[in-house]
Amino acid sequence: MPKQRFAYSGLAGLLTLLVLLFAPPALAQENNGASGEPAYGTLADLLENESSRNALIEELRGLEAARAGDAAAGEKATPPAPVEGAPPPEQIAADAPSGQRPEQVSFARRMAATTGHLLANVGDQFTALGVALGGIFGVDAAEADTGAMASVDSEALGAAAINLAILVIATFVVFFVLRAIAKPSFRALSGWALRGSEKFAMLRTIVAVAVAAFVDVVVVALAYLAGGAVSSALVNNVDADATRLALFLNAFLVVELFKAGLRMLFSSGYEGLRLVPVSADQAGYCNRFLANLAGFIGYGMLVLVPVLNFNLSPSLGAAVGTIIMLLALIYAVIVILKKRTVLRDRLFARAEQTTGPGRVLLRLLGRLWHVLALAYAFLVFAVTVINPDTALPFVASATLLTVVYAGVGMLVSVILTQLIGKEIQFSERLNQSMPRLQSRVNTYVPTGLKVIRALILILVVVLSLDAWEVYDLAAWYATEAGVAVVSAIVDILLILLVAAGVWIGLASLLEHKFSPREGADPAAAARAETLLGLFHTALAIALIIMTTMIVLSEIGIDIAPLIAGAGVLGLAIGFGAQKLVQDVITGVFIQLENAINTGDFVSAGGNSGTVERVGIRSVAMRDLSGTYHIVPFSAVGAVSNYTREFGNHVGEYGIAYRESIDDAITQLEAAFEELKEGPMKDNILAPMTVAGVTALADSSVNIRVVIKASPGMQWAVGRAYNRLVKKYFDQAGIEIPFPHTTLYFGEDKDGKAPPAYIKVLNDERVVDTQDGKGNEPAG
């Protein structure tokens, strides 16, 4: 299904972006810290002021001397005190010209340093955890960090724990009660989304999910307000207690809203409220996994760690935070490895149903998805340990934005697929007047849908890169180049859209103009088909050339030289290909005069045959012997078309001089009457015309008849009529003469001819015409 395909595509894009784009921002957070952007303005002010400039020069010289001392003695020199208002030395080095900057550290060394920093932080936090726990359980203060542990009031801590437990229980009780009350509305929304036409199924699902999400958010908000009321009754005007309870309420709001978002994607109990196309079991597993992970990290990092920081020790809070993230990492790794083959098999099965690049991407994702997921999990853990104050919020916000972008892109793609991805049906009347419109639209709409999907994918990638701060999209768009690129892309898309619309509209109008009506003459239908092909070709060439020129103009290419060059080239071609131009022009006029159509039997250019193709410069025909002739239009002086409107069978039938002409005409008419009742009756268009005696030939009297027949059928009608004429003449005893020979034997002086001795075979006897006696034949 298209929706499932885009779900997997969105997941692939998300995981790839998270792994490939996560490391640079994290390292940038570590290297820059809170320094922000380079203080160019401050540096400029310092350089303008003579006293501050001199002080800055002295400081730089001191730093150089300190570095030289380190190299000579191996001791770290103390740098001079910074000048008030001057940027830090690292910033000055970064802003210095490239020739004066210190040697750049390679990426491998920076990664090694980052890894070492990570391991050192983990070790330090576990050491701090041991020290803090030792302080709690009464270890001597000399063995613990001085000042690291706050004094613990067991009674106050117990009371605070009881208040927090009461708040937790009350908030969740209210939350679960409200969820139970809202269940009928969720059930009704799910049923409504599953009913109705399949075409608008995704649209109904989105509306139902939006309403259900609103109800879910209202439930969370009401539970939050109820918890706030309980918190107000428990604090007793103690700021510390109020802060601890507020930490839980804030964590509850964040975590439960996140879970509400998960229920939009993986609703296991309500099929109609599930955006991701998976089964109920799969949705339930994904929902439980992500919800458990979110609850564990959310309540641990937003409630437990701040409470430990405030009541016991920041070192203890940091160590517990590391343990929480480590446990979450272990849990995520176990689930990813457990489901590695399951998701891989599903992606492979989906790839078998897909063709083209999508199949390759799905198979590649099936092999690598667990690697990408594990890399993302380890990176999140790493930045949390290295720099939780800045890196973790950045990663969380970038991940959330990426998920939102990918989800919205997937939903839009699925909606477009369901709305216009199916075959479009037009009315029967419109299909009759424009027979190719429906097939053309159903060809171009999927193509346009693929283009829209590609644009959505590109937009999701661009926005995701901006979310990970690979570049600043807003700043780039504010530049002249950014505005020009975006404007050019939009203009090109509009140009292509208009060109497609013009092609569909004009091509459909041509079809409406030249498409034969029901019951039209076959010759007219053939002519319309020929002209339609010619005009389609000319229209396509003109649109392609114009669209290409306009698109080139939009991307900044000067098309004036191209137009001038095309003009010169056209002039040269016109002189060098006069015959070709003559062929094209003659062919156009021949078609406009309706002289030749596909299927006609014509005589043109010294050849006769059935027309099989009429091009823009030549006509192709096949004669009775099967020979295929291609005749250029310039060689066509005259066209003889034997299949236009009707055809005549003109027959001349000779009878002997001794026969009666009237009797012969009667037999000819009788033969025609039988012809009208036979298989050829549908091809006879008019009664037979007897033209009369056309010639008194040497041995016959010729009578002409004319039979009007359907175009192209005059020869078949003539053959059938000739058979009947022979039949009727034989029945009437009318002789169809053939050449006679007279033998002359000469005369003597008395005028008598000598006798001729002739033997005539009569049956099996030989008759001698001289004595009249029959003799047996010899031999």
C-alpha positions in Angstrom: 0.0 0.0 0.0 1.3 3.5 -0.7 0.7 4.7 2.8 2.9 1.9 4.2 5.6 2.5 1.7 5.8 6.2 2.7 5.8 5.2 6.4 8.9 3.1 5.8 10.4 5.8 3.6 9.9 8.4 6.3 11.5 6.1 8.9 14.5 5.6 6.6 15.0 9.3 6.0 14.7 10.0 9.7 17.2 7.4 10.9 19.7 8.4 8.1 19.5 12.1 9.0 19.8 11.4 12.7 23.0 9.4 12.3 24.7 11.4 9.6 23.8 14.9 10.8 23.9 14.4 14.6 27.7 14.3 15.3 28.7 17.8 13.9 26.2 19.8 15.9 27.1 17.9 19.0 30.8 18.5 18.6 30.0 22.1 17.8 28.1 22.4 21.1 31.1 20.9 22.9 33.7 23.1 21.3 31.8 26.4 21.3 29.9 25.9 24.5 28.2 29.1 25.5 30.6 31.3 23.5 28.0 31.8 20.7 29.0 33.5 17.5 32.4 35.2 17.0 32.4 38.6 18.7 33.3 40.5 15.6 31.8 43.8 16.9 33.6 43.6 20.2 36.9 42.9 18.5 36.4 45.8 16.1 35.7 48.1 19.1 38.9 46.9 20.8 41.0 47.5 17.8 39.6 51.0 17.3 40.6 52.0 20.9 44.3 52.5 21.1 44.7 51.6 24.8 42.6 48.4 24.5 44.5 47.5 21.3 47.8 47.9 23.1 46.6 45.8 26.0 45.4 43.1 23.7 48.7 43.0 21.9 50.4 42.6 25.3 48.1 39.8 26.2 48.8 38.0 22.9 52.6 38.4 23.5 52.2 36.9 27.0 50.3 34.0 25.6 53.0 33.3 23.1 55.7 33.6 25.8 53.7 31.2 27.9 53.5 28.6 25.1 57.2 28.9 24.4 57.9 28.4 28.1 55.8 25.3 28.1 57.8 23.9 25.2 61.2 24.7 26.9 60.6 23.7 30.5 57.6 21.5 30.3 55.7 23.6 32.7 52.4 25.4 32.1 52.8 29.2 32.3 50.1 31.3 33.7 48.7 33.5 31.0 48.3 37.2 31.7 45.0 38.5 32.9 42.5 39.1 30.1 41.8 42.6 29.1 38.4 43.8 30.2 36.0 43.7 27.3 38.3 41.6 25.1 37.1 38.3 23.5 38.6 35.1 24.9 41.9 33.9 23.3 40.2 31.0 21.6 37.8 33.4 19.8 40.7 35.7 18.8 42.5 32.7 17.3 39.4 31.6 15.5 38.9 35.1 14.1 42.5 35.6 13.1 43.6 35.3 9.4 44.2 31.8 8.2 47.9 32.4 8.0 48.1 33.4 11.7 45.8 30.7 13.2 47.3 27.9 15.2 47.6 24.5 13.7 44.2 22.8 13.1 43.4 19.6 14.9 42.4 16.7 12.7 38.9 15.2 12.9 40.3 11.9 14.2 42.1 13.6 17.1 39.0 15.6 17.9 36.9 12.3 17.9 39.6 10.7 20.1 39.5 13.6 22.5 35.7 13.5 22.6 35.7 9.8 23.3 38.2 10.3 26.1 36.1 13.1 27.5 33.1 10.8 27.4 34.8 8.0 29.3 36.3 10.5 31.8 32.9 12.0 32.5 31.3 8.6 33.0 34.1 7.6 35.4 33.9 10.9 37.3 30.2 10.7 37.7 30.3 7.2 39.1 33.1 8.3 41.5 30.8 11.2 42.5 28.0 8.7 43.0 30.1 6.7 45.4 31.2 9.8 47.3 27.6 11.0 47.6 26.3 7.7 48.7 29.1 7.5 51.2 28.1 10.9 52.6 24.5 9.7 52.9 25.4 6.6 54.9 27.7 8.4 57.3 31.2 8.0 55.8 33.7 10.4 57.2 33.6 13.8 55.6 37.3 13.7 54.9 36.6 10.8 52.5 33.9 12.8 50.7 33.9 15.9 48.7 33.9 18.9 51.0 30.7 20.8 50.5 29.5 18.4 47.9 26.8 16.9 50.2 24.0 19.0 51.6 22.8 18.2 55.1 19.9 15.8 55.0 16.9 16.3 57.2 15.4 12.9 57.3 12.0 14.0 58.8 11.6 16.8 56.2 12.7 14.4 53.4 10.1 11.8 54.5 7.3 14.4 54.6 8.3 15.6 51.2 8.3 12.1 49.8 4.8 11.5 51.3 3.5 14.7 49.7 5.0 13.8 46.4 3.5 10.3 46.5 0.1 11.7 47.3 0.4 14.1 44.3 1.5 11.3 42.0 -1.3 9.0 43.0 -4.0 11.8 42.9 -2.8 13.0 39.5 -2.7 9.6 37.9 -6.1 8.6 39.4 -7.7 11.7 37.9 -5.9 11.0 34.6 -7.1 7.4 34.3 -10.6 8.3 35.3 -10.7 11.0 32.6 -9.3 8.5 30.1 -12.0 6.0 30.9 -14.6 8.7 30.4 -13.1 9.7 27.0 -13.1 6.1 25.8 -16.5 6.1 24.1 -15.6 9.2 22.1 -12.4 7.5 21.0 -14.4 4.4 20.0 -16.9 6.6 18.0 -14.2 8.5 16.2 -12.4 5.2 15.3 -15.6 3.8 13.9 -16.3 6.9 11.9 -12.9 6.9 10.4 -13.2 3.3 9.2 -16.6 3.9 7.5 -17.1 5.5 4.1 -15.4 5.4 0.8 -11.8 4.3 0.6 -10.8 7.3 -1.5 -11.1 9.6 1.5 -10.1 7.1 4.1 -6.8 8.8 5.0 -8.5 12.2 5.2 -11.1 10.9 7.6 -8.4 9.2 9.6 -6.5 12.5 10.0 -9.6 14.4 11.1 -10.5 11.6 13.6 -6.9 11.5 14.9 -6.9 15.3 15.3 -10.1 15.3 17.3 -8.9 12.4 19.4 -5.6 14.1 20.0 -7.5 17.2 21.1 -9.6 15.1 23.6 -6.3 13.5 24.8 -4.7 16.8 25.4 -7.7 18.1 27.2 -7.6 15.0 29.5 -3.9 15.6 30.2 -4.5 19.3 30.9 -7.4 18.5 33.3 -5.3 16.0 35.1 -2.5 18.5 35.3 -4.9 21.1 36.7 -6.2 18.6 39.3 -2.6 17.8 40.3 -2.0 21.6 40.6 -4.9 21.8 43.0 -3.7 18.9 45.1 -0.2 20.5 45.1 -1.6 23.7 46.4 -3.2 21.9 49.3 -0.1 20.0 50.2 2.7 22.6 50.0 1.8 24.6 53.2 3.6 27.7 52.0 7.0 25.8 51.8 8.9 26.9 48.7 11.0 23.7 48.6 7.9 21.5 48.7 6.3 23.6 46.0 9.3 23.3 43.8 9.5 19.5 44.1 5.8 19.1 43.4 6.0 21.5 40.5 8.8 19.4 39.0 6.6 16.3 39.0 3.7 18.2 37.4 5.9 19.6 34.7 7.3 16.2 34.0 3.8 14.7 33.9 2.7 17.3 31.4 5.7 16.8 29.1 5.7 13.0 29.3 2.0 12.5 28.9 1.8 14.9 26.0 4.6 12.9 24.4 2.6 9.7 25.0 -0.5 11.3 23.5 1.6 12.0 20.4 2.6 8.3 20.4 -1.0 7.3 20.6 -1.7 9.3 17.4 0.9 7.2 15.6 0.5 3.7 17.3 -3.0 3.5 18.7 -3.3 -0.1 19.6 -6.9 -0.2 20.8 -8.5 1.9 18.1 -7.6 1.0 14.5 -9.2 4.1 13.0 -7.0 6.4 15.1 -3.7 4.9 14.0 -1.7 6.9 11.5 1.1 4.3 11.0 -0.2 1.4 8.8 0.8 -1.5 11.1 -1.2 -4.2 12.9 -2.6 -3.8 16.4 0.0 -6.0 17.9 2.9 -4.2 16.3 1.3 -0.8 17.2 0.9 -1.9 20.8 4.6 -3.1 21.0 5.9 0.2 19.5 3.7 2.2 21.8 4.8 0.3 24.9 8.5 0.5 24.0 8.5 4.2 23.3 6.2 5.1 26.1 8.3 3.2 28.7 11.4 4.8 27.4 9.9 8.3 27.5 8.4 7.8 31.0 11.7 6.4 32.4 13.9 9.1 31.0 11.3 11.9 31.5 10.4 11.3 35.1 14.0 10.3 36.0 15.7 13.3 34.4 12.9 15.9 35.1 12.0 14.8 38.6 14.5 12.5 40.3 17.7 14.2 39.2 16.6 17.8 40.1 15.4 16.5 43.5 18.7 14.8 44.2 20.5 17.9 43.1 18.5 20.2 45.4 18.3 17.9 48.5 21.5 15.9 48.4 24.2 16.6 46.0 24.7 17.8 42.3 27.3 15.1 41.9 24.7 12.5 43.0 22.1 13.9 40.6 24.6 13.9 37.7 25.6 10.3 38.4 22.0 9.2 38.7 21.2 10.9 35.4 24.0 9.0 33.8 22.7 5.8 35.2 19.2 6.6 33.9 20.5 7.3 30.4 22.7 4.1 30.5 19.8 1.9 31.5 17.6 3.5 28.8 20.4 2.9 26.3 20.7 -0.8 27.4 16.9 -1.2 27.1 16.9 0.4 23.6 19.8 -1.7 22.4 18.0 -4.9 23.6 14.8 -4.0 21.8 16.5 -3.0 18.6 18.6 -6.2 18.4 15.5 -8.3 19.3 13.4 -6.8 16.5 16.3 -6.5 14.0 15.3 -9.5 11.8 11.5 -8.8 12.1 11.7 -5.4 10.7 14.3 -6.5 8.2 12.0 -9.2 6.8 9.1 -6.7 6.6 11.2 -4.2 4.7 12.4 -7.0 2.3 8.8 -8.1 1.7 7.8 -4.5 1.0 10.7 -4.1 -1.4 9.5 -7.1 -3.4 6.3 -5.2 -4.1 8.1 -2.0 -5.2 10.0 -1.3 -8.3 12.8 1.2 -9.2 14.9 3.1 -6.7 12.4 2.5 -3.9 13.1 -1.2 -4.0 16.9 -0.7 -3.6 16.4 1.8 -0.8 14.0 -0.5 1.1 16.4 -3.4 0.9 19.3 -1.2 2.0 17.3 0.1 4.9 16.3 -3.4 5.8 20.0 -4.3 6.2 21.1 -1.2 8.0 18.2 0.1 10.0 19.4 -1.4 13.3 22.9 0.0 12.7 21.4 3.5 12.3 19.1 3.1 15.3 22.0 1.9 17.5 24.2 4.7 16.4 21.5 7.3 17.2 21.0 5.7 20.6 24.7 5.8 21.5 25.1 9.3 20.2 22.2 10.5 22.4 23.8 8.9 25.4 27.2 10.4 24.5 26.0 14.0 24.2 23.9 13.5 27.4 27.0 12.5 29.3 29.4 15.1 27.7 27.2 18.2 27.8 23.7 17.6 29.0 22.9 21.3 29.6 23.3 22.3 25.9 23.7 19.2 23.7 20.7 17.2 25.0 18.1 19.9 24.5 19.5 20.6 21.1 19.3 16.9 20.1 15.8 16.6 21.5 14.5 19.6 19.6 16.2 18.6 16.4 14.9 15.0 16.7 11.3 16.3 17.4 11.4 18.6 14.4 12.7 15.9 12.1 10.0 13.5 13.3 7.4 16.2 12.7 8.7 17.1 9.2 8.9 13.4 8.2 5.5 12.7 9.6 3.8 15.6 7.9 5.5 14.8 4.6 4.4 11.2 4.9 0.8 12.2 5.6 0.7 14.6 2.8 2.0 12.0 0.4 -0.5 9.4 1.6 -3.4 11.9 1.2 -2.3 12.8 -2.3 -2.1 9.1 -3.1 -5.6 8.3 -1.9 -7.2 11.4 -3.4 -5.7 11.3 -6.9 -3.6 8.1 -7.1 -6.5 6.0 -8.3 -7.8 5.9 -11.9 -9.9 8.9 -12.8 -13.2 8.2 -14.5 -14.9 10.6 -16.8 -18.5 10.6 -18.1 -19.4 8.5 -21.1 -20.3 11.6 -23.1 -16.9 13.2 -22.4 -15.1 10.0 -23.4 -16.9 9.9 -26.7 -16.0 13.5 -27.6 -12.4 13.2 -26.2 -11.6 9.5 -26.3 -8.0 9.9 -25.2 -8.5 12.4 -22.4 -9.1 9.8 -19.6 -6.0 7.7 -20.5 -3.9 10.8 -20.9 -4.9 12.2 -17.5 -4.4 8.8 -15.8 -0.9 8.8 -17.3 0.1 12.3 -16.3 -1.5 12.3 -12.8 0.7 9.5 -11.4 3.7 11.1 -13.0 2.9 14.4 -11.3 2.2 12.6 -8.1 5.8 11.1 -8.2 7.2 14.6 -8.8 5.2 15.9 -5.8 6.5 13.1 -3.6 10.0 13.8 -4.7 9.6 17.5 -3.9 8.1 16.6 -0.5 11.1 14.3 0.3 13.5 17.1 -0.7 11.6 19.6 1.4 11.7 17.2 4.4 15.4 16.7 4.0 16.1 20.4 3.7 14.0 21.3 6.8 15.6 18.4 8.7 19.1 19.7 7.9 18.1 23.1 9.1 16.7 21.6 12.3 20.1 20.0 12.9 21.8 23.3 12.1 23.8 21.9 9.3 23.1 25.3 7.7 20.8 28.2 8.5 17.9 28.0 6.0 16.4 31.3 7.0 19.7 33.2 6.6 20.3 31.5 3.3 16.9 32.4 2.0 17.4 36.0 3.1 20.4 36.2 0.7 20.0 37.2 -2.9 21.1 33.7 -4.1 18.6 32.0 -1.9 15.7 34.1 -3.1 16.8 33.5 -6.7 17.0 29.8 -6.3 13.7 29.4 -4.6 12.0 31.7 -7.1 13.5 29.8 -10.0 12.3 26.5 -8.6 8.8 27.7 -8.1 8.7 29.3 -11.6 10.0 26.2 -13.2 7.4 24.1 -11.5 4.6 26.5 -12.5 6.0 26.5 -16.1 5.9 22.7 -16.3 2.5 22.6 -14.8 1.1 25.2 -17.3 2.9 23.3 -20.1 1.2 20.0 -19.1 -2.1 21.7 -18.8 -1.8 23.3 -22.2 -0.8 20.0 -23.7 -3.7 18.2 -22.2 -6.2 21.0 -23.1 -5.0 21.4 -26.7 -4.6 17.7 -27.4 -8.1 17.1 -26.1 -9.5 19.9 -28.2 -7.8 18.4 -31.3 -9.3 15.0 -30.4 -12.7 16.7 -30.0 -12.4 18.3 -33.4 -11.1 15.3 -35.4 -12.5 12.4 -33.5 -15.1 10.7 -35.8 -18.7 10.7 -34.5 -20.7 7.5 -34.1 -21.7 6.1 -37.5 -19.2 8.3 -39.3 -17.8 7.3 -42.7 -14.7 5.0 -42.4 -12.8 7.3 -44.8 -13.5 10.3 -42.6 -12.4 8.4 -39.5 -9.1 7.5 -41.2 -8.5 11.1 -42.3 -9.2 12.3 -38.8 -6.8 9.8 -37.4 -4.1 10.9 -39.8 -4.6 14.6 -39.2 -4.7 14.0 -35.4 -1.3 12.4 -35.5 0.2 15.2 -37.5 -1.2 17.9 -35.3 -0.2 16.0 -32.1 3.4 15.8 -33.4 3.5 19.5 -34.3 2.0 20.5 -31.0 4.4 18.4 -29.0 7.4 19.7 -30.7 6.3 23.3 -30.3 5.5 22.9 -26.6 8.8 21.1 -25.9 10.8 23.8 -27.6 9.0 26.7 -25.9 9.0 25.0 -22.5 12.7 24.3 -22.7 13.5 27.8 -23.7 11.5 29.3 -20.9 13.0 27.0 -18.3 16.5 27.8 -19.5 15.7 31.5 -19.2 14.5 30.9 -15.6 17.7 29.2 -14.5 19.7 32.1 -15.8 20.8 31.0 -19.2 20.6 33.7 -21.9 18.4 32.2 -24.6 18.9 35.1 -27.1 22.0 33.4 -28.6 20.1 30.1 -28.8 17.2 31.8 -30.6 19.5 33.5 -33.0 21.5 30.3 -33.6 18.2 28.4 -34.1 17.2 31.0 -36.7 20.5 30.8 -38.6 20.4 27.0 -38.4 16.8 27.0 -39.7 17.8 29.2 -42.6 20.7 26.9 -43.4 18.5 23.8 -43.2 15.9 25.5 -45.4 18.4 26.0 -48.1 20.1 22.7 -47.7 17.0 20.6 -47.3 14.6 22.1 -49.8 13.3 18.7 -50.8 12.5 17.9 -47.2 10.7 21.2 -46.8 8.8 20.6 -50.0 7.9 17.1 -48.7 6.5 18.5 -45.4 4.6 21.4 -47.0 3.1 19.2 -49.8 2.2 16.6 -47.2 0.4 19.2 -45.1 -1.7 20.4 -48.0 -2.5 16.9 -49.2 -3.8 16.1 -45.7 -5.8 19.3 -45.5 -7.4 18.4 -48.8 -8.2 15.0 -47.5 -6.5 13.3 -50.4 -5.0 10.3 -48.6 -6.0 8.5 -45.4 -4.7 5.4 -43.7 -6.4 2.4 -45.1 -7.2 3.9 -48.5 -6.2 2.2 -51.7 -4.5 4.9 -53.8 -2.3 5.4 -56.7 0.4 8.0 -56.1 3.9 8.6 -57.4 3.6 5.8 -59.9 2.7 3.2 -57.2 -0.6 1.7 -56.2 -1.5 0.1 -52.9 -3.2 0.3 -49.5 -2.0 3.2 -47.4 -0.5 1.9 -44.1 1.1 5.1 -42.8 0.8 8.8 -43.6 3.7 10.8 -42.1 4.7 14.4 -42.1 6.9 14.0 -45.3 5.9 10.7 -46.9 3.2 8.1 -47.4 3.8 4.4 -47.1 1.6 1.9 -49.0 1.6 -1.8 -49.7 0.5 -3.2 -53.1 -1.3 -6.4 -53.9 1.9 -8.4 -54.1 2.9 -7.3 -50.6 5.6 -4.9 -51.7 6.0 -1.9 -49.3 6.4 1.5 -51.0 7.5 4.7 -49.3 6.6 7.7 -51.5 7.8 11.2 -50.6 5.1 13.8 -50.9 7.2 15.9 -53.3 7.1 13.0 -55.7 3.3 12.9 -55.6 2.0 14.8 -58.7 -1.5 13.4 -58.5 -3.4 11.2 -56.1 -5.9 8.6 -57.3 -8.0 7.4 -54.4 -10.1 4.3 -55.1 -11.8 4.3 -51.7 -13.5 7.6 -51.3 -17.2 7.7 -50.6 -18.1 4.9 -53.0 -16.7 2.8 -55.8 -18.2 1.5 -59.1 -17.9 -1.9 -60.6 -17.9 -1.3 -64.4 -18.4 -4.5 -66.2 -18.6 -5.2 -70.0 -20.0 -8.5 -71.0 -19.8 -9.7 -74.7 -22.4 -12.0 -76.3 -22.4 -13.7 -79.7 -23.9 -11.8 -82.7 -26.6 -14.4 -83.0 -27.8 -13.8 -79.4 -30.6 -11.5 -78.4 -29.4 -8.3 -76.7 -32.7 -8.0 -74.7 -32.4 -11.5 -73.5 -28.9 -10.9 -72.4 -29.8 -7.7 -70.5 -32.6 -9.7 -68.8 -30.2 -12.3 -67.6 -27.8 -9.6 -66.4 -30.6 -8.0 -64.3 -31.5 -11.4 -62.9 -27.9 -12.0 -61.8 -27.9 -8.6 -60.1 -31.1 -9.5 -58.2 -29.4 -12.6 -56.8 -26.4 -10.5 -56.0 -28.5 -8.1 -53.9 -29.7 -11.1 -51.8 -26.3 -12.6 -51.2 -23.4 -11.8 -48.9 -22.6 -8.6 -50.8 -26.0 -7.0 -50.2 -24.6 -4.6 -47.6 -22.0 -3.3 -50.0 -24.4 -2.4 -52.8 -25.4 1.2 -52.6 -27.7 1.7 -55.6 -29.6 -0.3 -58.3 -27.6 -1.5 -61.2 -27.3 0.8 -64.2 -27.3 -0.8 -67.7 -25.4 1.5 -70.0 -26.3 -0.5 -73.1 -24.3 -1.7 -76.0 -20.9 -0.1 -75.9 -19.2 -1.8 -78.9 -19.8 -4.2 -81.8 -16.5 -6.0 -81.5 -14.9 -8.4 -83.9 -16.6 -11.5 -82.4 -18.9 -10.1 -79.7 -21.5 -7.5 -78.9 -20.4 -5.8 -75.6 -23.0 -4.7 -73.0 -21.9 -2.4 -70.1 -23.3 -2.4 -66.6 -22.4 -0.2 -63.6 -22.9 -1.3 -59.9 -22.3 1.3 -57.2 -20.6 -0.3 -54.2 -19.1 0.7 -50.8 -15.6 2.3 -51.1 -13.0 -0.4 -51.5 -15.6 -3.1 -52.0 -16.2 -2.5 -55.8 -13.7 -5.2 -56.7 -15.2 -7.8 -54.4 -18.7 -6.9 -55.7 -17.5 -7.2 -59.3 -16.0 -10.7 -58.7 -19.2 -11.9 -57.2 -21.3 -10.5 -60.0 -19.1 -12.0 -62.7 -19.7 -15.5 -61.2 -23.4 -14.9 -61.3 -23.4 -13.6 -65.0 -21.6 -16.7 -66.2 -24.1 -18.9 -64.3 -27.2 -17.1 -65.7 -25.8 -17.0 -69.3 -25.1 -20.7 -69.2 -28.7 -21.4 -68.0 -30.2 -19.3 -70.7 -27.9 -20.7 -73.4 -26.4 -17.4 -74.2 -23.0 -17.8 -75.8 -20.2 -15.8 -74.5 -18.1 -15.7 -77.7 -14.5 -16.6 -78.1 -12.3 -16.2 -81.1 -13.3 -18.4 -84.3 -11.0 -19.7 -87.0 -12.1 -20.4 -90.7 -10.0 -22.8 -92.7 -9.9 -22.2 -96.5 -8.8 -25.1 -98.7 -8.7 -23.3 -102.0 -10.7 -23.9 -105.4 -9.9 -25.6 -108.7 -10.6 -24.1 -112.2 -14.2 -25.3 -112.0 -14.8 -23.5 -108.7 -14.9 -26.7 -106.7 -13.0 -27.1 -103.5 -11.1 -30.3 -103.0 -12.5 -32.6 -100.3 -11.1 -32.3 -96.8 -10.5 -35.6 -95.0 -11.4 -34.9 -91.3 -11.7 -37.4 -88.6 -14.0 -36.4 -85.6 -13.8 -38.3 -82.4 -17.3 -39.2 -81.3 -17.2 -41.1 -78.0 -14.9 -44.0 -78.7 -15.5 -44.3 -82.4 -13.8 -42.5 -85.2 -16.2 -41.0 -87.8 -14.8 -40.6 -91.3 -16.6 -37.6 -92.8 -15.9 -38.9 -96.3 -17.6 -42.3 -96.2 -19.6 -41.9 -93.0 -18.5 -45.2 -91.7 -17.4 -45.6 -88.1 -14.2 -47.3 -87.4 -12.5 -48.2 -84.2 -9.7 -45.8 -83.4 -6.3 -47.2 -84.1 -4.2 -48.2 -81.2 
